[in-house]
Amino acid sequence: MQFHIQDMTCGSCVRHVNEAIAKVDPAATIAADTASRRITVTTTASQQQIEKALRDDGYPATLI
């Protein structure tokens, strides 16, 4: 899954995003690009679970 996260602008943001996703799926693989504000997530969790975790942590995401 690929998401756009408008508010992900720095390394600290990436750390928070990774931590939020890890709460849902500790085995998830996450690749983040702050320049494009996109993440690619390989996970067994559903899109809704990932979106909720990110939203709850203050990083609302849009599936792209």
C-alpha positions in Angstrom: 0.0 0.0 0.0 1.1 3.5 -0.7 -0.1 6.5 1.2 0.3 10.3 1.0 0.8 12.0 4.4 0.6 15.7 4.0 2.0 16.4 7.5 5.1 14.1 7.2 7.9 16.6 6.6 10.9 15.4 8.6 12.7 12.5 10.2 10.8 12.8 13.4 7.5 12.6 11.5 8.8 9.4 9.8 9.6 7.9 13.2 6.1 8.7 14.5 4.6 7.2 11.4 6.7 4.0 11.8 5.8 3.7 15.5 2.0 4.1 14.7 2.1 1.4 12.1 4.2 -0.9 14.3 1.4 -0.8 16.9 -0.9 -2.4 14.3 1.7 -4.7 12.7 5.1 -5.0 14.3 6.3 -6.9 11.2 5.3 -4.3 8.7 7.9 -3.0 6.3 7.8 0.8 5.8 9.6 2.9 3.2 9.2 6.7 3.7 10.0 9.6 1.4 9.6 13.0 3.1 10.2 14.9 -0.1 7.1 13.4 -1.7 5.4 12.9 1.7 4.7 9.2 0.7 5.1 6.0 2.5 5.0 2.4 1.1 3.8 -0.1 3.6 4.0 -3.9 3.3 1.8 -5.4 5.9 -0.8 -8.0 6.8 -3.0 -5.2 8.4 -5.9 -3.8 6.5 -5.9 -0.4 4.8 -8.4 0.8 7.4 -6.3 -0.3 10.3 -3.2 1.5 8.9 -5.2 4.7 8.2 -6.8 4.6 11.7 -3.4 4.2 13.4 -1.9 7.1 11.4 -5.0 9.3 12.0 -4.9 8.5 15.7 -1.3 9.5 15.9 -1.9 12.8 14.1 -0.8 11.8 10.6 -3.9 11.4 8.5 -3.1 9.5 5.3 -4.6 9.1 1.9 -4.3 5.9 -0.1 -2.7 6.5 -3.5 
